[in-house]
Protein backbone atom coordinates (compact mmCIF):
# COMPACT_ATOMS: atom_id res chain seq x y z
CA UNK A 1 0.00 0.00 0.00
CA UNK A 2 2.82 2.40 0.88
CA UNK A 3 4.53 1.68 -2.46
CA UNK A 4 1.34 2.54 -4.37
CA UNK A 5 1.04 5.79 -2.45
CA UNK A 6 4.66 6.66 -3.24
CA UNK A 7 4.13 6.01 -6.95
CA UNK A 8 1.02 8.20 -6.95
CA UNK A 9 2.87 11.05 -5.24
CA UNK A 10 5.88 10.71 -7.54
CA UNK A 11 3.66 10.64 -10.60
CA UNK A 12 1.70 13.71 -9.57
CA UNK A 13 4.76 15.67 -8.44
CA UNK A 14 6.26 15.90 -11.91
CA UNK A 15 3.05 16.54 -13.83
CA UNK A 16 2.86 20.27 -13.14
CA UNK A 17 3.06 23.54 -15.00
CA UNK A 18 5.27 26.60 -14.80
CA UNK A 19 4.45 30.11 -15.97
CA UNK A 20 6.95 32.95 -16.35
CA UNK A 21 5.31 36.35 -16.00
CA UNK A 22 6.40 39.73 -17.27
CA UNK A 23 7.05 42.04 -14.34
CA UNK A 24 5.67 45.02 -16.21
CA UNK A 25 2.46 43.59 -17.67
CA UNK A 26 1.65 40.62 -15.38
CA UNK A 27 0.87 38.44 -18.38
CA UNK A 28 2.54 35.09 -19.04
CA UNK A 29 5.52 35.41 -21.38
CA UNK A 30 6.57 31.78 -21.33
CA UNK A 31 4.49 28.91 -20.05
CA UNK A 32 5.26 25.24 -19.72
CA UNK A 33 3.14 22.21 -19.16
CA UNK A 34 4.22 18.66 -18.34
CA UNK A 35 1.79 15.85 -19.10
CA UNK A 36 2.40 12.33 -17.76
CA UNK A 37 0.71 9.45 -19.59
CA UNK A 38 0.83 5.74 -18.96
CA UNK A 39 1.77 3.91 -22.17
CA UNK A 40 -0.18 0.74 -22.89
CA UNK A 41 -0.41 -1.48 -25.96
CA UNK A 42 -3.78 -2.65 -27.30
CA UNK A 43 -4.57 -6.04 -28.84
CA UNK A 44 -3.48 -4.78 -32.28
CA UNK A 45 -0.07 -3.71 -30.96
CA UNK A 46 -0.89 0.02 -31.11
CA UNK A 47 0.40 2.25 -28.31
CA UNK A 48 -2.22 4.08 -26.29
CA UNK A 49 -1.56 7.04 -23.98
CA UNK A 50 -3.74 7.51 -20.91
CA UNK A 51 -3.28 10.50 -18.67
CA UNK A 52 -3.35 9.05 -15.15
CA UNK A 53 -2.50 10.08 -11.61
CA UNK A 54 -1.15 6.67 -10.55
CA UNK A 55 1.25 4.21 -12.11
CA UNK A 56 2.08 0.68 -11.07
CA UNK A 57 5.42 -1.14 -11.08
CA UNK A 58 6.39 -2.22 -14.59
CA UNK A 59 4.34 0.47 -16.34
CA UNK A 60 5.90 2.92 -18.79
CA UNK A 61 5.23 6.63 -18.36
CA UNK A 62 5.70 9.14 -21.16
CA UNK A 63 6.37 12.75 -20.19
CA UNK A 64 5.43 15.42 -22.73
CA UNK A 65 6.85 18.86 -21.94
CA UNK A 66 5.36 21.75 -23.92
CA UNK A 67 6.78 25.27 -23.82
CA UNK A 68 4.72 28.12 -25.24
CA UNK A 69 5.95 31.64 -26.01
CA UNK A 70 3.08 34.03 -25.35
CA UNK A 71 5.14 37.16 -25.98
CA UNK A 72 5.77 39.23 -29.08
CA UNK A 73 9.50 38.37 -29.11
CA UNK A 74 11.41 35.16 -29.74
CA UNK A 75 13.26 33.42 -26.91
CA UNK A 76 16.76 32.10 -27.58
CA UNK A 77 18.68 29.70 -25.40
CA UNK A 78 15.74 27.79 -23.92
CA UNK A 79 16.95 25.04 -21.57
CA UNK A 80 14.43 22.30 -20.76
CA UNK A 81 15.05 19.84 -17.92
CA UNK A 82 12.94 16.79 -17.21
CA UNK A 83 13.32 14.87 -13.94
CA UNK A 84 13.52 11.10 -13.68
CA UNK A 85 11.26 10.58 -10.64
CA UNK A 86 12.17 8.38 -7.68
CA UNK A 87 11.10 4.76 -8.11
CA UNK A 88 11.48 5.00 -11.91
CA UNK A 89 14.31 4.70 -14.40
CA UNK A 90 14.87 6.36 -17.76
CA UNK A 91 14.25 4.21 -20.84
CA UNK A 92 17.29 4.65 -23.09
CA UNK A 93 16.84 6.42 -26.42
CA UNK A 94 13.32 7.67 -25.68
CA UNK A 95 14.13 11.39 -25.29
CA UNK A 96 13.11 13.31 -28.39
CA UNK A 97 12.17 16.69 -29.76
CA UNK A 98 11.65 18.05 -33.27
CA UNK A 99 13.66 21.11 -32.17
CA UNK A 100 17.34 21.42 -32.98
CA UNK A 101 18.82 20.88 -29.52
CA UNK A 102 21.72 19.35 -27.64
CA UNK A 103 20.59 16.61 -25.27
CA UNK A 104 22.41 16.16 -21.97
CA UNK A 105 21.87 13.85 -19.00
CA UNK A 106 22.61 13.97 -15.28
CA UNK A 107 23.55 11.10 -13.00
CA UNK A 108 23.96 13.22 -9.86
CA UNK A 109 20.51 14.63 -9.15
CA UNK A 110 20.80 17.47 -11.66
CA UNK A 111 23.98 19.05 -10.28
CA UNK A 112 25.91 18.45 -13.51
CA UNK A 113 24.95 17.50 -17.06
CA UNK A 114 26.93 15.82 -19.83
CA UNK A 115 26.56 14.24 -23.25
CA UNK A 116 25.91 10.55 -23.71
CA UNK A 117 27.40 8.07 -23.35
CA UNK A 118 28.29 8.93 -19.75
CA UNK A 119 31.64 7.34 -18.93
CA UNK A 120 33.56 6.98 -15.71
CA UNK A 121 36.89 5.47 -14.67
CA UNK A 122 36.37 2.47 -12.39
CA UNK A 123 38.97 0.55 -10.45
CA UNK A 124 38.59 -3.18 -11.08
CA UNK A 125 39.13 -6.01 -8.58
CA UNK A 126 42.58 -6.73 -10.07
CA UNK A 127 43.67 -3.11 -9.51
CA UNK A 128 43.42 -2.00 -13.14
CA UNK A 129 41.40 1.05 -14.09
CA UNK A 130 38.80 0.64 -16.80
CA UNK A 131 36.47 3.11 -18.52
CA UNK A 132 32.85 2.04 -18.02
CA UNK A 133 29.64 3.37 -19.55
CA UNK A 134 27.04 4.41 -17.00
CA UNK A 135 23.71 2.81 -17.98
CA UNK A 136 20.70 5.00 -18.78
CA UNK A 137 18.93 3.47 -15.77
CA UNK A 138 21.23 5.60 -13.57
CA UNK A 139 20.15 8.94 -15.12
CA UNK A 140 18.37 11.36 -12.80
CA UNK A 141 17.50 14.11 -15.32
CA UNK A 142 17.26 14.74 -19.06
CA UNK A 143 18.08 18.20 -20.43
CA UNK A 144 17.81 19.82 -23.82
CA UNK A 145 19.59 23.05 -24.79
CA UNK A 146 17.58 24.34 -27.73
CA UNK A 147 19.47 25.83 -30.67
CA UNK A 148 16.22 26.91 -32.30
CA UNK A 149 14.57 30.03 -30.95
CA UNK A 150 11.10 29.69 -29.47
CA UNK A 151 9.32 32.08 -31.81
CA UNK A 152 6.63 34.53 -30.79
CA UNK A 153 3.33 32.69 -30.16
CA UNK A 154 5.09 29.40 -30.92
CA UNK A 155 5.47 26.13 -29.01
CA UNK A 156 8.19 23.52 -28.58
CA UNK A 157 7.62 19.91 -27.50
CA UNK A 158 10.02 17.59 -25.62
CA UNK A 159 9.30 13.94 -24.77
CA UNK A 160 10.89 11.11 -22.78
CA UNK A 161 9.88 7.85 -21.11
CA UNK A 162 10.55 6.16 -17.80
CA UNK A 163 9.59 2.79 -16.35
CA UNK A 164 8.21 2.40 -12.83
CA UNK A 165 10.45 0.13 -10.73
Buried (B, 14 or more C-beta within 10 A) or exposed (E): EEEEEEBBBBBBEBBEEEEBEEEEEEEBBBBBBBBBBBBEEEEEEEEEBEEBEBBEEEBBBBBBBBBBBBBEEBBEEBEBBBBBBEBBBBBEEBBBBEBEBEBBBBBEEEEEBBEBEBEEEEEEEEEEEEEEEBEBBBBBBBBBBBEBBBEEEBBBEBBBBBBBE
